[in-house]
Amino acid sequence: MPSRSSHSMTSLEWGLLLALSVLWGASFLFVGVAVTALAPATIVMVRVSLAGLFLYFIVRIVGARIPMDRESWRDFILMGFLNNIVPFTLLAWGQSHIASGLASILNATTPLFAVVAAHFLTTDEKMTLPRIAGVLIGFAGVALMVGTSAFRDIGSELLPEIACLGAAFAYAVSAIFGRRFSRRKIPPVVTATGQMTAASLMLLPFWLVIDQPWTIPPPSLAVIAAMLALVILSSVLGYLLYYRILATAGSVNLVLVTFLIPVSAILLGALVLGERLEPRHFLGMAAIGVGLACIDGRLLRRVGLPPKAGSR
């Protein structure tokens, strides 16, 4: 059986990755509506707690069982911390100080961290020259799509920029850590439920102190609709796809979604908000496509180049 390091994703896996990028790209629209009336801590708390509740009902409907042993809940807690609490908090704080374009570029460093971390922390997702080249090309595509203006003030807000990089690193490490759930044959719906539930329980006391939810005025119907979409689409369905892709395609392939999220967000902005697409957007998308093709490996094999060149 080929290792994940040389794994070319199937058409189904690419389709799932594209669907995940749309769901997570749309979250920018949903959060943009919700943040007009709700504090970031409340948005995060509502997102993870309601997602955990919806997922629990799905677990009951499909007849799955949530493990109650100490090892499973230790892993759920660590995954909730690494994949929800740390990145959500760092990105929310970072984006309150720097432009969202720069934050999205910094978030797109996730595959760079993942390639390096997976090389040292796994036995089946080693570095290869095509993979490294593909990640760098894909990152350049994201930077091109967002535009050079995002780099104008880089370095002026060092701590928020480090926070966004810390979130990217947390996403990369959590993707590698999350592989253990599929090895233990824990279904994606159970893993997602455990992660969201653990994150909710950890966030609850901080949310009560910081936002004092009993003082929050009732939100408008538009904000409620945005939060429900954020919960059901970007969180419930999104994390079901997340663990499904992780189980078969590996952690490095999974975090390529951070290259596709800006593409989805910009296309959704054009379709839903009527925003204008510029030539740099199309050039950036093309570069991302080339980078993804290099990482996938099939294009290199067609031209006679070994996809594992440079591996050790």
GUDO-783297 format. One record per residue (C-alpha): residue in three letters; x, y, z. Coordinates in pm, whole numbers, plus 50000, padded with zeros to 5 digits. Example, Ala and Ser with C-alpha at 12.3 -4.5 7.8 and 13.67 -1.06 7.14 Angstrom:
REM residues 2
ALA512304955050780 SER513674989450714 
REM end
This chain:
REM residues 312
MET500005000050000 PRO501535033649904 SER502395057250179 ARG500465089450218 SER503615107950127 SER503155096449767 HIS499365095649780 SER497615112249486 MET494175121949601 THR491255105749423 SER488605125849241 LEU486305120749540 GLU488945134049783 TRP489585164549564 GLY485825170249548 LEU485545168249926 LEU488495192149967 LEU486865217249732 ALA483565213849919 LEU485365219750249 SER487045250950109 VAL483625264650007 LEU482155257550351 TRP485085273650532 GLY485405301850277 ALA481725310150334 SER482425313050707 PHE484015347050636 LEU480645359250508 PHE478765344550805 VAL481185358551062 GLY481105392150885 VAL477365394050953 ALA477535379951306 VAL480355402751423 THR478135433251371 ALA476165423251679 LEU478135396851869 ALA481555396852035 PRO484185372451899 ALA484095350852214 THR480325346952183 ILE480585337751814 VAL483175311051891 MET481255297352189 VAL477945295552002 ARG479705279951705 VAL481375251351891 SER478595244452143 LEU475725243351893 ALA477865223551648 GLY478575198351924 LEU474845195751998 PHE473895190651632 LEU476655164851592 TYR475485146351903 PHE472025142451749 ILE473635129251430 VAL475605104151638 ARG472355092051795 ILE470565090151459 VAL473265069351290 GLY473595046651594 ALA477245054651664 ARG478705054652014 ILE480835081152179 PRO483705064552369 MET483885073652736 ASP487375060652815 ARG490055083952945 GLU492335080652641 SER489615090952394 TRP488585121452594 ARG492205131452644 ASP492535131652265 PHE489235150252219 ILE490405176952463 LEU493785180652293 MET492155182051949 GLY489595207652064 PHE492385228552213 LEU494685226451908 ASN492075228151634 ASN489485251751784 ILE490475271652091 VAL494055281152001 PRO493585290451631 PHE490125306251674 THR491415327951958 LEU494715337651794 LEU493075345851460 ALA490275365851622 TRP492795386451819 GLY495205389551528 GLN492485401051285 SER491445428151528 HIS494875444351473 ILE495875436051113 ALA494085435250777 SER492135403750692 GLY494135400150367 LEU497415397450554 ALA495795373850806 SER494645350950523 ILE498165350250377 LEU499635341550717 ASN496965314650761 ALA497995300050423 THR501365290950575 THR499575261050733 PRO500735236650459 LEU504325248950502 PHE504205240350871 ALA502415207650793 VAL505015195650542 VAL507845201650790 ALA505995188351095 ALA504715157350914 HIS508245149650793 PHE509505147151151 LEU506365134551330 THR505145107851088 THR506635078650899 ASP504435080650588 GLU504235117850500 LYS507845126950428 MET509075157750244 THR509585155549870 LEU510895182249634 PRO507645183249430 ARG505625186349749 ILE507775215049881 ALA507705232349541 GLY503935228149521 VAL503425243149866 LEU505605273249782 ILE503815278749448 GLY500425275449616 PHE501435300249886 ALA502605324649617 GLY499215320549449 VAL497405329949770 ALA499645360549813 LEU498995370649452 MET495225367149493 VAL495125387949808 GLY497375414549654 THR500585432449737 SER498755458549944 ALA498405432350219 PHE502195433150263 ARG502365470950291 ASP502275471850670 ILE503875438150739 GLY506095439651045 SER504305469951191 GLU502115447851411 LEU504515419951493 LEU502605403051777 PRO499295400051585 GLU501215386351287 ILE502925360751512 ALA499485351951652 CYS498185344151302 LEU501285323151231 GLY500695305451564 ALA497155297251451 ALA498505282851125 PHE500995261651319 ALA498225249251550 TYR496105239251251 ALA499035220151100 VAL499895201451420 SER496245193451494 ALA495835178051149 ILE498755154851220 PHE497505147451572 GLY493995140351438 ARG495235110551236 ARG495105089351552 PHE491295089251546 SER491135071151212 ARG493855046751326 ARG491655038451625 LYS488645034151392 ILE486685062651553 PRO484105075051296 PRO484415111251174 VAL481035120851324 VAL482135108251668 THR485515125651647 ALA483935158651543 THR481355155851824 GLY484005148552086 GLN486225177151967 MET483415202851966 THR482075191552301 ALA485515193352462 ALA486145227852315 SER482775240052444 LEU483445228052798 MET486865244552802 LEU485565277552663 LEU482455279852882 PRO483955295453199 PHE485985321052999 TRP482935330552793 LEU480815335853105 VAL483455358953253 ILE484435377852937 ASP481115383252758 GLN478565378853039 PRO476005364652794 TRP473015374453009 THR473775410752918 ILE473785405152539 PRO470715420052364 PRO468705396652136 PRO470325395451790 SER468495402851466 LEU467125375751237 ALA470015381850996 VAL472575375451270 ILE470705344251386 ALA470605331151027 ALA474345338050984 MET475175319751307 LEU473035289751211 ALA474775288150873 LEU478155291151047 VAL477225262651282 ILE475505238651042 LEU477505244350723 SER480955256350827 SER481225236251150 VAL478995205151149 LEU479295196250780 GLY482765211550756 TYR484275190051030 LEU482585158550903 LEU484395164550572 TYR487585174050759 TYR487885140450934 ARG486735121250628 ILE489545136650420 LEU492095132750699 ALA491355095450731 THR492175087650368 ALA494285115750222 GLY496625124350511 SER497325155950706 VAL499435174450447 ASN496855169550173 LEU494095180350411 VAL495645213950505 LEU495865223250137 VAL492355235850201 THR493965267850336 PHE495105275349979 LEU491575270349848 ILE489725289850118 PRO490795324149979 VAL489695312349633 SER486265302649767 ALA485955334349973 ILE486805356849676 LEU484495338149436 LEU481655338749690 GLY482255375849737 ALA481895380749361 LEU478755359149337 VAL476975370049655 LEU478245405349716 GLY478935415449356 GLU482635421749423 ARG484795426649114 LEU487305400149009 GLU490665413948895 PRO493395398048676 ARG495525390648985 HIS492705368949119 PHE492785346848810 LEU496605345648808 GLY496585336049176 MET494045308449115 ALA496195295148831 ALA499285294649055 ILE497345276549327 GLY496205251149068 VAL499805245148957 GLY500925241449319 LEU498185216349395 ALA499065196849080 CYS502715194749191 ILE501705182149535 ASP499265156949387 GLY502035142349168 ARG500015129548875 LEU501045158248646 LEU504725151348718 ARG504285114448644 ARG502705122748309 VAL505755142748204 GLY508085115648327 LEU509325131448651 PRO509465110148969 PRO506995124349228 LYS509165112149514 ALA512295130049404 GLY514135144649695 SER512525122349957 ARG514625103850202 
REM end
